[in-house]
């Protein structure tokens, strides 16, 4: 009996400590207007745009390193193109957006701090047209431009004060009545109030992202009805009794009222002659092939969908069948199909690289090389085309030329980790071993693996180098070492604090 009050107070202290941690850990927000930033919202003082970018980049690199990201260059380029088309209408240049696909069959999309937008491959395949996909991207872009993550941190910081006040009131009330159960009940109630207010804040973010996103969608030339159309399609299969609601509906809860409001807002815009870009159908075909257990299964699916009266003549299905035949070793059939596709659509880059791949698979590298060279002259420094040409060159025993064209490309366009690995392979095959180790160092840096990057640079420096190479490698190694944490120091510092 004597220890019971002490036990209650201990539990209170623990709960209060947990509630105080976010408040104490976060920077203090000045209450005086004179101390607030001159530009931006109060949330800037909690999480700046640069800090958002750093956090987002860190998470993005973790996703890259996990191996779950789709590295297919054609899919990457398509999604980035659509995303940037939307992004230019959503902001005035304050955000740098990066769009990527996660190889997951679930239907979901998410926005990371700083402009990193991820879309599950399952969501892309679930969309019926390009405007539906663009609607999801516009919604996620709006979460970023409206600073919802930073605002949530700011709101949670202020909420900690409110929750503390409610808890203190409960403690005082319980102490006055001598009822320890009332104390714990009051604390639980205060926590419930905080949780509910956070839910309300999240819901308001979703509505705001809808409102802003619909406008972005229309301004970019997409059908603004694409957003409510996709929401409604997802909602139909995720009622209150649905056991397996799409993940998108769990992370982006959609009500009938929200769909109606979004549709009404979309009706306020007039957009005519909206057609899907060819890249949309081609990207879906590549994702179907990626998601299928076997090329045979993918081919059967394409043929089955082609028989659907509503999809007759859809170019992505024909492309998918040609790709599946190439994977299955039906190179002659694939060659004929790509010839037809390219003849009818000379401006579609994947048909050039597809034809060249089919020619090479049929043992005709000179023809494939000519096809690639012609395409490179028509579409210089196109990323997927250059990557496919480099693959062909390496297979044909010309790695030095592959190294050269990839180096030219990546001096103009920042490469992904997978693309850096490709140029390392080309350099290694060409006998440029020091360069291969240098590229592998860059690969590890892109994945945040500083120790492994330093090891690769040391190996490169142990080789016979000219003065320019050695200076470049030594400079890069010094940069990496300066960024590496040392025992007893903060991360990023090269020397212990004195």
C-alpha positions as CSV (number, residue, x, y, z in Angstrom):
1,X,0.0,0.0,0.0
2,X,2.8,2.3,0.8
3,X,4.5,1.8,-2.6
4,X,1.4,2.2,-4.7
5,X,1.5,6.1,-5.0
6,X,5.2,5.8,-5.9
7,X,4.3,3.2,-8.6
8,X,1.7,5.5,-10.1
9,X,4.1,8.5,-10.1
10,X,6.7,6.4,-11.7
11,X,4.3,5.4,-14.5
12,X,3.3,9.0,-14.8
13,X,6.9,10.1,-15.1
14,X,7.6,7.5,-17.8
15,X,4.6,8.6,-19.8
16,X,5.4,12.3,-19.3
17,X,9.0,11.5,-20.3
18,X,7.9,9.9,-23.5
19,X,5.6,12.8,-24.3
20,X,8.3,15.3,-23.6
21,X,11.0,13.6,-25.7
22,X,9.8,14.9,-29.1
23,X,9.3,18.4,-27.6
24,X,12.8,18.5,-26.0
25,X,14.6,17.0,-29.0
26,X,13.2,19.4,-31.5
27,X,14.5,23.0,-32.0
28,X,12.5,25.5,-30.0
29,X,10.0,27.6,-32.1
30,X,10.2,31.2,-31.1
31,X,6.8,32.7,-30.1
32,X,7.8,36.3,-30.8
33,X,6.8,37.3,-34.4
34,X,10.1,39.2,-34.7
35,X,12.0,35.9,-34.4
36,X,10.1,34.1,-37.1
37,X,11.7,33.7,-40.6
38,X,11.1,36.6,-42.9
39,X,10.3,34.2,-45.8
40,X,8.4,30.9,-45.6
41,X,6.2,29.3,-43.0
42,X,6.8,28.8,-39.3
43,X,7.6,25.1,-40.1
44,X,10.8,26.3,-41.8
45,X,12.3,26.9,-38.4
46,X,11.7,23.2,-37.5
47,X,12.6,21.5,-40.8
48,X,14.2,23.6,-43.6
49,X,13.9,22.7,-47.2
50,X,17.6,21.7,-47.3
51,X,17.1,19.5,-44.3
52,X,14.1,17.9,-45.9
53,X,16.2,17.2,-49.0
54,X,18.9,15.6,-46.9
55,X,16.4,13.3,-45.1
56,X,14.7,12.4,-48.4
57,X,18.0,11.6,-50.1
58,X,19.1,9.4,-47.2
59,X,15.9,7.3,-47.3
60,X,16.1,7.2,-51.1
61,X,19.6,5.8,-51.0
62,X,18.4,3.1,-48.5
63,X,15.7,2.1,-51.0
64,X,18.3,2.0,-53.8
65,X,20.6,-0.1,-51.7
66,X,17.8,-2.5,-50.8
67,X,17.5,-3.7,-54.4
68,X,13.8,-3.1,-54.5
69,X,13.9,-0.2,-57.0
70,X,13.1,-0.8,-60.6
71,X,16.3,0.0,-62.6
72,X,14.9,-0.5,-66.1
73,X,16.0,2.7,-67.9
74,X,13.0,3.0,-70.1
75,X,10.6,2.8,-67.2
76,X,12.8,5.2,-65.2
77,X,12.8,7.7,-68.0
78,X,9.1,7.5,-68.6
79,X,8.1,8.1,-65.0
80,X,10.6,11.0,-64.6
81,X,9.3,12.6,-67.8
82,X,5.7,12.5,-66.6
83,X,6.7,13.6,-63.1
84,X,8.7,16.6,-64.3
85,X,5.9,17.6,-66.7
86,X,3.7,17.9,-63.6
87,X,6.3,19.4,-61.3
88,X,6.9,22.5,-63.5
89,X,3.3,23.5,-62.9
90,X,3.4,22.8,-59.2
91,X,6.2,25.1,-58.1
92,X,8.5,27.9,-59.0
93,X,11.8,26.0,-58.9
94,X,12.1,25.6,-55.1
95,X,12.0,21.8,-55.3
96,X,14.0,19.3,-57.3
97,X,11.9,16.2,-57.8
98,X,13.1,12.7,-58.3
99,X,10.5,10.0,-59.4
100,X,11.2,6.3,-59.1
101,X,9.5,3.0,-59.2
102,X,9.6,0.4,-56.5
103,X,9.2,-3.2,-57.6
104,X,6.2,-4.1,-55.5
105,X,2.9,-5.6,-56.7
106,X,1.0,-3.7,-54.0
107,X,-0.9,-0.6,-55.1
108,X,0.7,2.4,-53.4
109,X,2.7,5.6,-53.8
110,X,4.5,7.9,-51.3
111,X,6.3,11.2,-51.0
112,X,9.6,11.5,-49.2
113,X,10.9,14.7,-47.8
114,X,12.6,17.0,-50.3
115,X,10.8,15.9,-53.5
116,X,11.5,12.1,-53.8
117,X,8.3,10.5,-55.1
118,X,8.0,6.7,-55.1
119,X,5.4,4.7,-57.0
120,X,4.9,0.9,-56.7
121,X,4.9,-1.0,-59.9
122,X,1.5,-2.5,-58.9
123,X,0.0,1.0,-58.9
124,X,1.2,1.8,-62.4
125,X,-0.3,-1.5,-63.7
126,X,-3.6,-0.8,-61.8
127,X,-4.1,2.5,-63.6
128,X,-6.4,2.5,-66.7
129,X,-4.9,5.5,-68.4
130,X,-2.0,8.0,-68.1
131,X,-4.1,10.7,-66.5
132,X,-4.9,8.3,-63.6
133,X,-1.2,7.8,-63.0
134,X,-0.5,11.5,-63.4
135,X,-3.3,12.1,-60.8
136,X,-1.4,10.0,-58.2
137,X,1.9,11.8,-59.0
138,X,0.2,15.2,-58.8
139,X,-1.2,14.3,-55.4
140,X,2.2,13.2,-54.1
141,X,3.9,16.3,-55.6
142,X,1.4,18.5,-53.7
143,X,2.3,16.8,-50.4
144,X,5.9,18.0,-51.1
145,X,5.1,21.5,-52.3
146,X,2.7,22.2,-49.5
147,X,5.4,21.1,-47.0
148,X,3.1,18.6,-45.3
149,X,6.0,16.7,-43.7
150,X,7.6,19.8,-42.2
151,X,4.2,21.2,-41.2
152,X,3.4,17.8,-39.4
153,X,6.7,18.1,-37.5
154,X,5.8,21.7,-36.5
155,X,2.2,20.7,-35.6
156,X,3.5,17.8,-33.5
157,X,5.9,20.0,-31.7
158,X,3.1,22.4,-30.7
159,X,0.8,19.5,-29.9
160,X,3.4,18.2,-27.4
161,X,2.7,21.4,-25.4
162,X,-1.0,20.9,-25.5
163,X,-0.7,17.3,-24.5
164,X,1.6,18.2,-21.6
165,X,-0.9,20.7,-20.3
166,X,-3.8,18.2,-20.5
167,X,-1.6,15.6,-18.7
168,X,-0.6,18.0,-15.9
169,X,-4.3,18.9,-15.5
170,X,-5.1,15.2,-15.1
171,X,-2.4,14.7,-12.6
172,X,-3.5,17.7,-10.5
173,X,-7.1,16.6,-10.6
174,X,-6.2,13.0,-9.6
175,X,-3.9,14.2,-6.8
176,X,-6.7,16.5,-5.5
177,X,-9.2,13.6,-5.4
178,X,-6.7,11.0,-4.3
179,X,-7.8,8.8,-7.2
180,X,-4.8,7.3,-9.1
181,X,-7.1,5.7,-11.7
182,X,-8.4,9.1,-12.6
183,X,-4.8,10.2,-13.1
184,X,-4.0,7.4,-15.5
185,X,-7.4,7.8,-17.2
186,X,-6.7,11.5,-17.7
187,X,-3.3,10.8,-19.2
188,X,-4.8,8.2,-21.6
189,X,-7.5,10.7,-22.6
190,X,-4.8,13.4,-23.3
191,X,-2.9,11.0,-25.5
192,X,-6.1,10.0,-27.4
193,X,-6.8,13.7,-28.0
194,X,-3.3,14.2,-29.4
195,X,-3.7,11.1,-31.7
196,X,-7.1,12.3,-32.9
197,X,-5.8,15.8,-33.7
198,X,-2.9,14.2,-35.6
199,X,-5.3,12.1,-37.6
200,X,-7.3,15.2,-38.4
201,X,-4.2,17.0,-39.5
202,X,-3.3,14.1,-41.8
203,X,-6.8,14.2,-43.3
204,X,-6.6,17.9,-44.0
205,X,-3.3,17.2,-45.8
206,X,-4.9,14.7,-48.0
207,X,-7.7,17.1,-48.9
208,X,-5.2,19.9,-49.6
209,X,-3.1,17.6,-51.8
210,X,-6.2,16.7,-53.8
211,X,-7.2,20.3,-54.3
212,X,-3.7,21.4,-55.3
213,X,-3.0,18.3,-57.3
214,X,-6.1,18.6,-59.5
215,X,-5.0,22.0,-60.6
216,X,-1.5,20.8,-61.4
217,X,-3.0,17.9,-63.4
218,X,-5.1,20.2,-65.5
219,X,-2.3,22.7,-66.1
220,X,0.0,20.0,-67.3
221,X,-2.5,18.9,-69.9
222,X,-3.8,15.8,-68.3
223,X,-7.5,14.9,-67.7
224,X,-8.2,16.2,-64.1
225,X,-10.8,13.6,-63.8
226,X,-8.0,11.0,-63.7
227,X,-7.5,11.7,-60.0
228,X,-11.1,11.0,-58.8
229,X,-11.4,8.2,-61.3
230,X,-8.5,6.3,-59.8
231,X,-9.7,7.0,-56.2
232,X,-13.1,5.7,-57.1
233,X,-11.8,2.5,-58.7
234,X,-9.6,1.8,-55.7
235,X,-12.5,2.6,-53.3
236,X,-14.9,0.2,-54.9
237,X,-12.7,-2.8,-53.9
238,X,-12.0,-1.5,-50.4
239,X,-15.2,-1.2,-48.5
240,X,-15.4,-1.6,-44.7
241,X,-15.7,-5.4,-45.0
242,X,-12.8,-5.7,-47.5
243,X,-10.1,-7.9,-46.0
244,X,-7.4,-6.9,-48.4
245,X,-7.9,-3.2,-49.2
246,X,-5.3,-1.8,-51.6
247,X,-2.3,-0.3,-49.7
248,X,-2.9,3.0,-51.4
249,X,-6.3,3.2,-49.7
250,X,-4.8,2.5,-46.3
251,X,-2.1,5.1,-46.6
252,X,-4.4,7.6,-48.5
253,X,-7.9,7.0,-46.9
254,X,-10.5,8.1,-49.4
255,X,-14.1,8.8,-48.5
256,X,-17.1,9.2,-50.7
257,X,-17.2,12.9,-49.8
258,X,-13.5,13.3,-50.7
259,X,-14.1,11.6,-54.1
260,X,-17.1,13.8,-54.8
261,X,-15.2,17.0,-53.8
262,X,-12.3,16.1,-56.0
263,X,-14.5,15.3,-59.0
264,X,-16.4,18.6,-58.5
265,X,-13.2,20.5,-58.5
266,X,-12.0,18.6,-61.6
267,X,-15.1,19.7,-63.4
268,X,-14.0,23.3,-63.1
269,X,-11.2,22.7,-65.6
270,X,-11.6,22.3,-69.3
271,X,-9.0,20.0,-70.9
272,X,-9.6,18.6,-74.3
273,X,-8.0,16.0,-76.6
274,X,-6.2,14.2,-73.8
275,X,-4.4,11.1,-75.1
276,X,-2.0,8.7,-73.4
277,X,1.6,9.1,-74.4
278,X,3.1,6.1,-76.1
279,X,5.6,5.8,-73.2
280,X,2.7,5.0,-70.8
281,X,1.7,1.8,-72.7
282,X,5.3,0.8,-73.2
283,X,6.3,1.3,-69.6
284,X,3.3,-0.9,-68.5
285,X,4.4,-3.6,-70.9
286,X,7.9,-3.6,-69.5
287,X,6.5,-3.8,-65.9
288,X,4.2,-6.7,-66.9
289,X,7.3,-8.6,-68.2
290,X,9.2,-7.7,-65.0
291,X,6.3,-8.8,-62.8
292,X,5.6,-12.1,-64.6
293,X,7.1,-15.3,-63.3
294,X,8.2,-16.3,-66.8
295,X,8.3,-14.7,-70.3
296,X,5.7,-17.3,-71.4
297,X,3.3,-16.0,-68.7
298,X,3.8,-12.4,-69.8
299,X,3.3,-13.3,-73.5
300,X,0.1,-15.2,-72.7
301,X,-1.2,-12.1,-70.8
302,X,-0.3,-9.8,-73.6
303,X,-2.1,-12.0,-76.2
304,X,-5.1,-12.3,-73.9
305,X,-5.4,-8.6,-73.4
306,X,-4.9,-8.0,-77.1
307,X,-8.1,-10.0,-77.8
308,X,-10.1,-7.6,-75.6
309,X,-12.1,-5.4,-78.0
310,X,-11.3,-2.3,-76.0
311,X,-7.6,-2.9,-76.4
312,X,-7.3,-3.9,-80.0
313,X,-4.3,-2.2,-81.7
314,X,-2.8,-1.0,-78.4
315,X,0.8,-0.5,-79.2
316,X,2.1,-1.5,-75.8
317,X,0.7,-5.0,-76.2
318,X,2.4,-5.5,-79.5
319,X,5.6,-4.2,-77.9
320,X,5.2,-6.5,-75.0
321,X,4.8,-9.6,-77.2
322,X,7.9,-8.6,-79.1
323,X,9.9,-8.2,-75.9
324,X,8.6,-11.6,-74.6
325,X,9.6,-13.3,-77.8
326,X,13.1,-11.8,-77.5
327,X,13.3,-13.2,-73.9
328,X,12.1,-16.6,-75.1
329,X,14.7,-16.8,-77.8
330,X,12.1,-16.4,-80.6
331,X,14.5,-13.9,-82.2
332,X,13.2,-14.2,-85.8
333,X,9.7,-13.6,-84.7
334,X,10.8,-10.7,-82.5
335,X,12.8,-9.2,-85.4
336,X,9.8,-9.1,-87.7
337,X,7.6,-7.6,-85.0
338,X,10.1,-4.8,-84.2
339,X,10.5,-4.0,-87.9
340,X,6.8,-3.4,-88.2
341,X,6.7,-1.4,-85.0
342,X,9.6,0.8,-86.0
343,X,8.3,1.3,-89.6
344,X,5.0,2.5,-88.3
345,X,6.4,4.5,-85.4
346,X,9.9,5.9,-86.3
347,X,9.9,8.4,-83.5
348,X,9.6,5.8,-80.7
349,X,13.1,5.3,-79.3
350,X,12.5,1.8,-77.6
351,X,11.5,0.4,-81.1
352,X,15.0,1.4,-82.4
353,X,16.8,-0.3,-79.5
354,X,14.3,-3.3,-79.7
355,X,15.1,-3.8,-83.3
356,X,18.8,-3.6,-82.8
357,X,18.5,-6.2,-79.9
358,X,16.6,-8.5,-82.2
359,X,19.1,-8.1,-85.0
360,X,22.0,-8.9,-82.6
361,X,20.0,-11.9,-81.2
362,X,19.8,-13.2,-84.8
363,X,23.6,-13.0,-85.1
364,X,23.7,-9.9,-87.2
365,X,25.8,-7.4,-85.2
366,X,26.7,-5.2,-88.2
367,X,23.0,-4.5,-88.8
368,X,22.3,-4.0,-85.1
369,X,25.3,-1.6,-84.8
370,X,23.9,0.4,-87.8
371,X,20.5,0.5,-86.2
372,X,22.0,1.8,-83.0
373,X,24.2,4.4,-84.7
374,X,21.3,5.7,-86.7
375,X,19.2,6.0,-83.6
376,X,22.1,7.7,-81.7
377,X,22.3,10.3,-84.4
378,X,18.5,10.9,-84.2
379,X,18.3,10.9,-80.4
380,X,21.8,11.9,-79.1
381,X,22.5,11.2,-75.4
382,X,19.1,9.6,-74.8
383,X,19.8,7.6,-71.6
384,X,17.9,4.3,-72.3
385,X,19.2,4.2,-75.9
386,X,22.8,4.8,-74.9
387,X,22.6,2.2,-72.2
388,X,21.1,-0.4,-74.6
389,X,23.8,0.4,-77.1
390,X,26.5,0.0,-74.5
391,X,25.0,-3.4,-73.6
392,X,25.1,-4.4,-77.2
393,X,28.7,-3.2,-77.6
394,X,29.9,-5.2,-74.6
395,X,28.2,-8.3,-75.8
396,X,29.8,-7.8,-79.3
397,X,33.3,-7.5,-77.7
398,X,33.6,-3.8,-78.1
399,X,33.8,-2.7,-74.4
400,X,36.1,0.3,-75.1
401,X,33.5,2.0,-77.3
402,X,30.9,1.2,-74.7
403,X,33.1,2.9,-72.0
404,X,33.5,5.9,-74.3
405,X,29.8,6.5,-75.0
406,X,28.8,5.9,-71.4
407,X,31.4,8.3,-70.1
408,X,30.2,10.9,-72.6
409,X,26.6,10.4,-71.4
410,X,27.3,10.5,-67.7
411,X,29.4,13.6,-68.0
412,X,26.1,15.3,-69.0
413,X,23.5,13.3,-67.1
414,X,23.9,12.1,-63.5
415,X,23.9,8.3,-63.5
416,X,22.1,5.9,-61.2
417,X,24.1,3.4,-59.1
418,X,23.1,0.6,-61.6
419,X,24.3,2.7,-64.5
420,X,27.6,3.4,-62.7
421,X,28.0,-0.4,-62.3
422,X,27.5,-0.7,-66.1
423,X,30.3,1.7,-66.9
424,X,32.6,0.0,-64.4
425,X,31.9,-3.3,-66.2
426,X,32.7,-1.7,-69.6
427,X,35.9,-0.2,-68.2
428,X,36.9,-3.5,-66.7
429,X,36.2,-5.4,-69.9
430,X,38.2,-2.8,-71.9
431,X,41.2,-3.2,-69.6
432,X,40.8,0.2,-68.0
433,X,41.1,-1.4,-64.5
434,X,41.9,1.8,-62.5
435,X,38.9,3.5,-64.1
436,X,36.8,0.5,-63.2
437,X,37.8,0.7,-59.5
438,X,37.1,4.5,-59.6
439,X,33.6,3.9,-61.0
440,X,32.9,1.3,-58.4
441,X,34.0,3.8,-55.7
442,X,31.3,6.2,-57.1
443,X,28.8,3.3,-57.1
444,X,29.4,2.8,-53.4
445,X,29.2,6.5,-52.7
446,X,25.8,6.7,-54.3
447,X,24.7,4.0,-51.9
448,X,26.2,5.8,-48.9
449,X,29.0,3.1,-48.4
450,X,32.0,5.4,-47.7
451,X,34.3,2.6,-46.4
452,X,33.8,0.5,-49.5
453,X,34.3,3.6,-51.7
454,X,37.6,4.4,-50.0
455,X,38.8,0.8,-50.5
456,X,38.1,0.9,-54.2
457,X,40.0,4.2,-54.5
458,X,43.0,2.7,-52.6
459,X,43.1,-0.3,-55.0
460,X,43.0,2.1,-58.0
461,X,45.9,4.1,-56.5
462,X,48.0,1.0,-56.1
463,X,48.2,0.7,-59.9
464,X,50.4,2.2,-62.5
465,X,48.8,5.6,-63.2
466,X,49.7,8.8,-65.0
467,X,50.0,12.0,-63.0
468,X,46.5,13.2,-64.0
469,X,44.8,10.0,-62.9
470,X,46.7,9.8,-59.6
471,X,45.8,13.4,-58.8
472,X,42.1,12.8,-59.5
473,X,42.0,9.6,-57.4
474,X,43.9,11.1,-54.5
475,X,41.6,14.1,-54.5
476,X,38.5,11.9,-54.5
477,X,39.9,9.7,-51.7
478,X,40.6,12.8,-49.6
479,X,37.0,13.9,-50.1
480,X,35.7,10.5,-49.0
481,X,38.0,10.4,-46.0
482,X,36.9,13.8,-44.9
483,X,33.3,12.7,-45.0
484,X,33.8,9.6,-43.0
485,X,33.0,9.6,-39.3
486,X,35.9,8.8,-36.9
487,X,35.6,7.3,-33.4
488,X,34.5,9.9,-30.9
489,X,33.4,12.5,-33.5
490,X,30.1,13.5,-35.0
491,X,29.3,12.0,-38.4
492,X,30.9,13.8,-41.2
493,X,33.8,15.2,-39.1
494,X,37.3,13.9,-39.8
495,X,38.8,14.8,-36.4
496,X,37.5,14.3,-32.9
497,X,36.2,17.4,-31.2
498,X,39.0,19.1,-29.3
